[in-house]
């Protein structure tokens, strides 16, 4: 019985070690540091999905911590904006995902924060960042929210519109390719079953090689894609592989100064590598936890036997 009690105490202590770190702390009043407005770009732009109800809009405001509408400029994104920025945009599309964009000085980079992660079901912050770089959006803080589960694709068009409202100028060829890139990313993640972080890593590494090698033909792009798939040990069906080559070849043909692209791609690459590294570490951690409890169960059985 003494050995049994000692075993139970060990279980309680171990559970405390494993469970305690999962508790997150938050400010008791939910307050955030007030952001200084950069007068060069004006107030941050909040773009709401055009099909939000008033209650849903208020929910988005709460998620984006907008307490005073006079501190921001508010606009809506509709299906008509899809037609403006995408070649095959559907003017009747329903738009729910929303975003807040704050322009920053050159060199500050992109910061993407999905503030309602449970409601953006297909697109990750790294996928947004990759697509935004392709579209020509740099140096901004972007927060994305939705009041109910949505894929998150329409937020990108809202970001395009908000960026131009703040004085930025976007090439519609680039915005169209960027949106298609986002679609390819979600297809590889959702349908091909590749981890979202690995998809973002793959896209970023291919684009880094395009920036460095400056390929002049589809064949050269295909070679880069094949090399990065091999490097990252990712296997795709021939259909998905061609889909990836198609979008990367379109990126190659865009009017992009790839020399200026490299720094932000490298920054994005580091962020994704950390995320992939954490994913691997977590998998190893939980495997060790499983092994521990299996051994513990065997020990308890031996006591009663």
C-alpha positions in Angstrom: 0.0 0.0 0.0 2.9 2.3 0.8 4.3 1.8 -2.7 0.8 2.4 -4.2 0.5 5.8 -2.4 3.9 6.8 -3.5 3.0 6.0 -7.1 -0.2 8.1 -6.8 1.7 11.0 -5.4 4.2 10.8 -8.3 1.3 10.9 -10.8 -0.1 14.0 -9.2 3.3 15.8 -9.2 3.9 14.8 -12.8 0.5 16.0 -13.9 1.2 19.3 -12.3 4.5 19.6 -14.3 2.8 18.9 -17.6 -0.4 20.9 -17.1 0.8 24.1 -15.4 2.9 25.4 -18.4 -0.3 25.3 -20.6 -1.9 28.1 -18.6 -1.6 31.5 -20.3 -1.6 34.8 -18.4 -3.4 37.9 -19.6 -3.8 41.5 -18.4 -6.6 41.7 -15.9 -8.3 44.6 -17.6 -7.6 43.5 -21.2 -5.9 46.8 -22.0 -3.4 47.3 -24.7 -0.7 49.9 -25.3 -2.2 52.8 -27.4 -0.5 53.0 -30.8 1.0 56.3 -32.0 -0.5 57.4 -35.3 2.1 57.8 -38.1 0.8 61.0 -39.7 2.6 60.2 -42.9 0.1 57.4 -43.5 -2.8 58.7 -41.5 -5.0 56.7 -39.1 -5.1 52.9 -39.3 -7.7 51.5 -41.7 -10.3 49.0 -40.6 -12.0 47.2 -43.5 -15.1 45.3 -42.7 -16.6 42.4 -44.7 -19.5 43.9 -46.6 -21.9 41.2 -45.5 -21.5 41.6 -41.7 -24.6 42.3 -39.7 -24.4 45.1 -37.2 -23.9 42.6 -34.3 -21.2 40.8 -36.3 -19.5 44.2 -37.0 -19.5 45.0 -33.3 -18.0 41.6 -32.6 -15.2 42.4 -35.1 -14.6 45.8 -33.5 -14.3 44.1 -30.1 -11.8 41.6 -31.5 -9.7 44.3 -33.1 -10.0 46.4 -29.8 -11.6 49.4 -31.6 -13.2 51.4 -28.8 -13.3 54.8 -30.6 -14.1 54.9 -34.3 -12.6 58.4 -34.5 -9.2 56.7 -34.0 -9.4 54.7 -37.2 -10.7 55.1 -40.8 -13.5 52.6 -41.5 -14.4 51.2 -44.9 -16.1 48.1 -46.3 -14.9 45.4 -48.8 -17.6 43.9 -51.1 -17.8 41.5 -54.0 -17.2 44.5 -56.3 -13.7 44.8 -54.8 -13.0 41.2 -55.8 -13.7 42.3 -59.4 -11.2 45.2 -59.0 -8.3 43.1 -57.6 -9.0 39.7 -59.1 -9.4 38.7 -62.7 -12.1 36.2 -62.0 -13.6 38.0 -59.0 -17.3 37.4 -58.3 -19.2 40.6 -57.6 -21.9 38.6 -55.8 -19.5 37.0 -53.3 -20.3 37.3 -49.6 -17.6 38.9 -47.5 -17.2 38.4 -43.8 -13.5 38.4 -42.8 -12.2 41.8 -41.8 -8.8 43.5 -41.2 -7.1 46.4 -39.6 -4.0 47.7 -41.4 -1.4 50.1 -40.0 1.2 51.3 -42.5 4.8 51.5 -41.2 8.0 53.2 -42.4 10.2 51.4 -44.9 12.2 48.6 -43.4 9.8 47.8 -40.6 8.6 44.6 -42.3 5.2 42.8 -42.1 3.6 41.8 -38.8 0.5 39.6 -39.3 -1.8 38.8 -36.4 -5.0 36.7 -36.7 -6.9 37.8 -33.7 -9.7 35.3 -34.1 -7.8 32.1 -35.0 -10.7 29.8 -34.4 -12.7 31.7 -37.0 -10.1 31.9 -39.8 -10.2 28.2 -40.8 -7.8 27.9 -43.8 -5.3 30.8 -44.0 -2.4 31.2 -41.6 -0.5 34.4 -40.8 2.5 33.1 -42.8 0.2 32.4 -45.8 -1.1 36.0 -45.6 2.4 37.4 -45.3 3.6 35.4 -48.4 0.7 36.6 -50.5 1.0 40.2 -49.3 4.7 40.2 -50.4 3.7 38.9 -53.8 1.0 41.6 -54.0 3.5 44.3 -53.2 2.5 45.1 -49.6 5.4 45.7 -47.3 6.0 47.4 -43.9 2.7 47.2 -42.2 1.0 45.7 -39.1 -2.1 43.7 -40.1 -4.7 42.3 -37.8 -7.4 39.9 -39.2 -10.7 39.0 -37.6 -14.0 37.3 -38.4 -17.1 37.0 -36.3 -17.8 33.4 -37.3 -15.9 30.6 -39.0 -14.8 31.6 -42.6 -11.9 30.5 -44.8 -10.2 34.0 -44.5 -9.6 34.5 -48.2 -11.6 37.7 -48.5 -9.5 39.4 -45.9 -6.7 39.6 -48.4 -8.8 41.7 -50.8 -9.8 43.9 -47.9 -6.1 44.4 -47.1 -5.5 45.4 -50.7 -8.3 48.0 -50.6 -7.1 49.4 -47.2 -3.5 49.6 -48.4 -4.5 51.7 -51.4 -6.7 53.9 -49.2 -3.6 54.8 -47.1 -1.8 55.9 -50.3 -0.1 52.7 -51.4 -0.4 51.7 -55.1 -0.8 48.0 -56.1 -0.5 46.4 -59.5 -3.6 44.3 -60.2 -1.6 41.7 -61.9 0.3 41.1 -58.7 -2.8 41.2 -56.5 -4.4 38.6 -58.7 -1.4 36.3 -58.6 -1.1 36.8 -54.8 -4.7 35.7 -54.3 -4.2 32.6 -56.4 -1.0 31.9 -54.4 -3.1 32.0 -51.3 -5.6 29.5 -52.9 -2.7 27.2 -53.8 -1.4 27.4 -50.3 -4.7 26.3 -48.8 -5.1 23.6 -51.4 -1.8 22.1 -50.5 -2.6 22.3 -46.8 -6.2 21.2 -46.8 -6.4 18.8 -49.8 -2.8 17.5 -50.0 -2.6 17.2 -46.3 0.6 19.1 -45.8 1.1 20.9 -42.5 0.3 24.6 -42.8 3.7 25.7 -41.5 5.5 23.4 -44.0 3.4 24.8 -46.9 4.5 28.3 -45.9 8.1 27.2 -45.6 7.9 25.6 -49.1 6.5 28.7 -50.7 9.0 31.0 -49.0 12.0 28.9 -49.9 10.9 28.6 -53.6 10.4 32.4 -53.8 13.8 33.0 -52.1 15.4 30.9 -54.8 13.5 32.7 -57.6 14.8 36.0 -56.1 18.4 34.7 -56.0 18.6 32.8 -59.3 16.3 35.0 -61.4 15.0 32.2 -63.6 14.1 33.1 -67.1 12.0 30.1 -68.1 9.3 27.8 -66.8 11.8 24.9 -66.9 14.2 26.7 -64.5 11.3 27.4 -62.2 10.3 23.7 -62.3 13.9 22.8 -61.3 13.7 25.2 -58.3 10.4 23.7 -57.2 11.7 20.1 -57.5 14.8 21.0 -55.5 12.9 22.6 -52.7 10.3 19.8 -52.5 13.3 17.4 -52.2 15.0 19.6 -49.6 11.9 19.8 -47.4 11.0 16.1 -48.0 7.6 17.0 -49.3 5.8 14.7 -51.7 3.0 16.0 -54.0 0.8 14.5 -56.6 1.6 15.4 -60.1 -1.5 17.6 -60.2 -0.5 19.6 -57.1 3.1 19.8 -58.3 2.0 21.4 -61.5 -0.3 23.7 -59.6 2.7 24.9 -57.6 4.9 25.3 -60.7 2.2 27.3 -62.4 1.8 29.8 -59.6 5.6 30.2 -59.2 6.1 30.7 -62.9 3.5 33.4 -62.8 5.4 35.0 -59.9 8.6 34.8 -61.9 7.0 36.9 -64.7 5.7 39.6 -62.4 7.3 43.1 -62.4 9.1 42.6 -59.1 12.5 44.0 -57.9 13.6 40.6 -56.4 16.7 42.2 -54.9 14.4 44.2 -52.5 12.4 41.1 -51.8 15.2 39.0 -50.3 15.4 40.6 -46.9 11.6 40.3 -46.1 11.6 36.7 -47.5 14.6 35.9 -45.2 12.7 37.4 -42.2 9.6 35.4 -43.1 11.7 32.3 -43.6 13.2 32.6 -40.1 9.8 33.0 -38.5 8.5 29.9 -40.4 11.6 27.8 -39.5 11.0 28.6 -35.8 7.3 27.5 -36.1 8.3 24.3 -37.9 11.0 23.7 -35.3 8.5 24.2 -32.5 6.1 21.8 -34.2 8.8 19.1 -34.4 9.8 19.7 -30.7 6.2 19.5 -29.6 5.7 16.2 -31.4 8.8 14.8 -29.6 7.7 16.2 -26.3 4.2 14.6 -26.5 5.8 11.3 -27.6 7.9 11.3 -24.5 4.8 12.1 -22.4 3.0 9.2 -23.9 5.9 6.9 -23.2 6.1 8.1 -19.6 2.4 7.4 -18.9 2.6 4.0 -20.6 5.5 3.1 -18.3 3.6 4.5 -15.4 0.5 2.4 -16.1 2.8 -0.7 -16.4 4.2 0.1 -12.9 0.7 0.5 -11.4 -0.4 -2.8 -12.9 2.7 -4.5 -11.4 1.7 -3.2 -7.9 -1.7 -4.9 -8.1 -0.3 -8.0 -9.6 
